[in-house]
Structure formats: structure tokens, C-alpha cells
Amino acid sequence: MRLARYELHGVAQDAAVVGLPGEERLHALRAGTTVLDLATAGLAAAAEAAAWATRTSPAVPLDAVRLLPPLEPPSVRDFVTFEEHVEGVVRSVSGGGGVPDAWYDAPTFYFTNPHSMIGAHDDVPVPPGCRVLDFELEVAVVVAGSGSNLSAASARDHVFGYTIFNDWSARDLQGREMQVNLGPAKGKDSASTLGPWIVTADELEQHRDDEGYLALGLDASIDGRPVGRDLLSNAGWTFEEMIAYASRGTWVRPGDVLASGTCGNGGCLGELWGRSGAQVPPPLAPGDVVRLDVEGIGTVENRVVPGPDLADLPVVPRARSRERRRHRLVGTSVATPVEGR
């Protein structure tokens, strides 16, 4: 089944999706039921809710609504599981070569902004101060139920479904701030496409290969020109292994989004730049339309538009030089360091 959220006449609604590609229709879920609720309740409850909606709610044509992100995730982890992507982007961002040995040890991830999710066809403003904007073609898994210290085998029961994830990246901001060695911040903070809907786990089992990977075709284009093509099964870890690692020593919760990381072979411009040594194709600019297609899931297509001018925003100053010697504050118990100790 497919589950979505949409906006019609200014009202948000959670829904089941039915129909062949190009003929999709939306049927509202019961009042008060959200896609996040169904991720908590599990696949059986989701199937019942979708069946009720299809029988009971009137059909709404897809082209009559604005698709929202299919759920509001409590948290978003973005992994980096494609070796080819790592190799190219390391060259592009830092000028280094090869894949770090540490990459092979575990499926590394960072937490990104759950409040920056946008819908499948929303416009994407250029982040303030960015001159090198990039897209990233990824697939994300949505977690069902709660789990801690899971094995990969038990994590299979915590897969609710899958959706497309586009991690829009300000490469110039990212390259500078990652010199502080805390990972990306504003370079990845402005927008992430999530959509067009969640395809539940049972729908994609037919694509699972002998090693447990989902062999889904991935395609990226800009203004109708193909720039990337890969298979999801080229990732270094399965989604179950990503969920298991994410749950180590902590918890994954219903609705958590775990993105695969960018695929290789042109899954982003940064990889292509790193391989060629030149920014060809050029960074994204207002007017560019990025389309991502994932076999078995669907399509997202976003137009880049101008964003806020950095000169019009409040200034964040550079760090001020501070005297390292700490002085006792009046009325406090903070001691003044003693010289020579």
C-alpha cells in the first residue's frame, strides 16, 4: 500500500494512495488517524486503515492537491552507504582521494533537520550565502515500532516502508564548516525532499535480492537531462543493518527516517565534480528542475528558486578573541586560576 499526506484548500490530510502511475487517487484516512500513527501501530493496522479509506472516503485526484512530506518524522538520520559516492565527494569537498578506512567499519550517519522536510513537488529556495547547490538521490526507510540494540534480523520487523529522500546540499557552506570536524550543519539544513509517499515494506519484497538488498533502479535528471543512474542494491549495507546500527545503545522510534545516503554514478553533482575535477554539470541555479525516480516508489520533482539574500539577513559575527585567563566574577564562587599550577 502507499500512504501520503496532502494539502487541499489549506487543510492537511493523511491518505491512502490507489491507482496506477499517472492515475493515482487519494482517499482520506479516518479523522484523527495519521501516517505516523500507522507507523506506530504497524503494517496490519496500516492495511486496515488504507482499506477503510479506499472503501469509505471519496477519491481526490493527485493533480488537485499539494503533496506534503508523507509524515512528520520525529528524527532523521542520513547515512553514507555508497562507496562510489564517498570516493567522488571526498575529492570534491576536501581534495582528498580514496575512501577512508573507517567508512568500511560501520554505516556512518549524521542527524539532519526534521523540520526542513518538503514535499515531492515543492520549490527549493537557494540557501542564504550558497553558490554551489547540489541535490542528492537517496531512498529512506521509515521505522515501525520501537527498538533498541536490534539485530539485523529483528530489524526486519521494524521496517514500515520506504520513500524518496533528496538531501539538498550547499556544497560551499558544507566544505567550509566541515573543517571544524563536526560534520555538516548549514550545508545540509535548509531543505530535504521526502516523498511522494511511503510504499509499505510488503510492496517491495519482490525486489529483494539473494543478499537481502532491494534491487531498485535509481535515476536523476536536471531539466530533463539524465545525470545519474544506479541500483539501490549497490549500497554497502542493507536497511535492516542500518536500523540495527542506529539502535545500538539507544532507541529507534516509530516514524524515524533513516536515509540510505546518496547513490553512486551521478547520484549528486559533487561526486561528478570530484571525478572530473571540474564543476560539470554546473551547480544548481534558480529555474533548474531536479527529478528523481526510484523504481517501485515513484518520482519527486522540485524546482530551484531564489532564496533569501545573505545581505538582507541579520549578521552573525566572527568569533571574538577572548582572553584565556579566567577571572573570578563578583558574587560567584568561580576561582581565579593560580599562576604556575
N, C-alpha and C positions, 0 to 999 in steps of 0.2 A: 504494500500500500504506500501511498505518498501523502504526506501531511505538510500543510503550509499555513502561513499567516498572510492575510491581505488587508488592504485598506480600501474602503469604498465609502464615498461621501464623508470622509473624515473619521470613519469608525473602523477600528481594527477588529479583525475576526480570525479565529483559528478554524481550519477547514481540512477536509479530506479532498484529494485531487483524483479525478477519474478522467478517463479518455485517452486516446492515442495522441502521440506528439502532434501538435498543431490543432488538436481538438479538445484540449483539456477544459474541464469544468470544475468548479469549486463548490463544495457542499459544506455549509457551516456545521461545526460540531455543536453539541448541546451547550446551551448557555452556561457559562462559568467553567467550561472544560477547555484547557489549554494544551498545546502540544507538549509543554513542559510537564504538565500533569500526567500525560500519557507516557512520557519517558520515565516518570517515577513509577507508574503502575505496571509498565511492561507491555510486551508485544500482544499478548492475548487481549488485554484491556483496550489497546490501541485498535486492534482489529474490530472489536465490538463497537467502539466509538465511531470508527470510519463507516462501518456497515449501517449503523443508525443514521449517520449524517446523509449517506447516499440515498437511503430509503425515504428520509423524512424532510430534509432541507431542500429548498429549491436550488436548481443549478444556476451558478453565476459564471458567465463566460470569463475566461482568463484575461482577454483583452479589455475587459471593463474595469479592471482593478489595478491597483499598485501592489505588487508583491513585496511583502516585508521579509526580513530575515525569518526563517521558519520557526525560530524560538528565540527567547532572550536567555542566552546561556549564563549560568552562574559564574563560569570561568572558561577561559580559552587558553589552551596550551598549543604552541606551534612547534612541531618537531622539525628535524632536518634529517630526512631518511634516505635521500637520493644522493649517492656518491658522486654522480656526474655533475649535479648541481653544485655540490660543495666545491669540487675541483675548479669549476669555472668562476664561481663567485669569489672564492679566496683570491684568485688572480685579479679580479676586477676591483674588489674593495680594498685589499691590502697590498696587492702586487706580489704576494707570495705564490708559491707553487705547490701542487700536490694536495693530498687530503691529510689533515692532522691525524696522527696515530690514535689520539683519544676519541676520534669520531667512531672508530670501529668497536669501542668498548661497550657502548650503550646508546639507545636512541635519545640523544640530547634534545631538550626543548627549552623554550622560554615562555613566560606568561605574557600574553598580549591583552589589549584593552577590550573587555566585553561590551563596553559602551560605544564602541566605534563601528559596530556591525551595521551594514547597509544592505538593501535589498538587491535582487537579481538584476534590476534594470535602473537603479538609481544613478544619478550623476555623481561623479567623484571630483570634488574640488582639489586643486593642487595644494598640498600642504604649505603653510607660510614659510617662506625662505627656501623652498625646494626648487632646484633647477634640473634635477636628474630623477624624474619619476619613473617607476617601474611597476609592472604587475608581477604576480606570482601564481602559477597554476597549481592548485592543491586540491586534495579531497580530504574531508574531515569526517570523523566518526563521532556520533552523538552517544553519550553514555546512558545506559539504562540501569536504574537502581544504584545502590551504594556499595562500595567495596574497598577493602584495604588489604595490602600485601597479597594481591591476587597472583595466581599463576597464569600463564598464557592460556592454558586450557579452561580455567574457570572464568577468565576474562571474556570468553566467547558468550557467556550468558549475560554480559554487561554491554553488549553491542545492541543499541536500539536501532540505529540506522546511519545513513551516510548522506552527505551533501557536498556541494562545491564550495571551496574556500579560495578567495583571492586576497592575498596578503599584500596590499598596495604598499610600496616601499619608496621612501625618499632616500635614494642611494647616497646623495651627497651628505645629508644630515647623518645618515647611518654610519658612513665611513668615518666621520669626524668623532662622533660620540662613542663609537666602539673602541677608540684609542684609550678610553678610561677603563676598559675591560670589565664592564658590567653588562654587555650585550646591548641590543638596540633599544632605543627609547622613543624619542620623537620621530626617528626614522621609520617607525612602524606604527605610529599612534593614531593616525588620522582617519583611516578607513580600512575595513575588511569586508569584502562581499561574502555573504552567506546565503546560499540558495541553489536553485529556485525553490526547492522544497527538500524535505527529508524523505529518502527512499528507505523503507524499513529493511532490516537485515535479511529477512527471508526472501525478499525480491531479488537479491544479488547473489545468493548462494550458488546459482548456476554458473557464475563466472569465477568461482574459486578453483585455483589450480591444485596440483598434487602437493605443493609445498605450503598450502594454506593462504596464498596471496590471492587477491582479487585482480584478475587479468582484465582490467578495464582500459579502453583506449582513451587517451587524453590529447586534446587538440587546443591550440591557442592561435588566435589571429588578431591582427590590428588593421582596422579599416578594410576588412575582407581579405587581407594578405596573410597567408599562413606563416607563422614564425616558430612554432614548436609542436612536437608530437612525441608522445612517449606512451608507455604502459605503466599503470599503477603497480603492477607486479614487479617492476624494476626497483622498488624500494628495498632498503636493506633489512627492514623489519615489517612484520605484519601488524595490523591494527590491534590485535589481541596482545601482542608483545609490547606495543606502545602503552596500552591501558595498564598492563601488569607493571611496567616500569613506573608509570605515573602514580600508581597506587602504593609503591614501595615506601613504607614508613609513614604513610599518610592515607588520605581517602580520595577516591573519585566519587562524584555525586551525580544524581540524575540530571541530564541536560548539559553536563560538561562537554565542551567541544575540544577534540584533540585532532589537530590538523597534521597531515602527513609530511608537511614540508614540500617545497617546490620540486616538481619533477624535472628530469634532465632533458637534454636535447631541445633546448629552447623553451623551457617552462617559464623563463623570465629573460628579460633583456640582459641583466647583469651577467648571467652565465655566458651569453653570446659575446658580450664585450670582453670578458676575461679570456675567452678562447682566441678571439681575433686581434685583441689589442687595440680595438677602435670601437667607438660608440656607433655601431651599425648593426641593426636599425637604431635611429636616434632615440633619446629619452622621450617619454610620452609628453604630449603637449595638449592644451585645450583644443577640443574638436576631435581628438583621436577616440575611436571606439574599440574597446578591447572585448573580444568574445572568447569565452572558454566553454568547451564542450567536453562532457565526460559521459562515456558510454554507460547506458543503464541508469543514469541520473538525470541528465538534461543539459541545459545551457544557461549561462549568465552572460549578460552583455551590458557593459557600463561605458558611458561617455565621460571623458575627462573635461572638466570645465575650470575656468579661472577660480582660484581661491583667494582668501584674504591677502592683501599686500602686507608684507612684514613691516613696512614703514608706517602702516596705519595701526599697528598693534602696540600695546604697552611694552616698553623696553625692559628686558631682563639684563642687568649689568653683568659684566665680567666679575669674577671673584675679586674681592678687595684684599689687598695684602694685610695680613694680621700679624701682630707681634706674638711670637710663640710663648713668651713668658706670661704666665697666668698670674693675675693679681687678685688678691682677696677682695671680694665685694663687701661693702658695708652692710652689716646686718645679716650676713650669712656665715656659715661655718666652713666655707671653702678656704683651704690653707694656701698660703703663698709658698711655692717651691723654694727649697733652700739650696743656694748655690753650692756646687761641689759634691752633691749627693746624687 
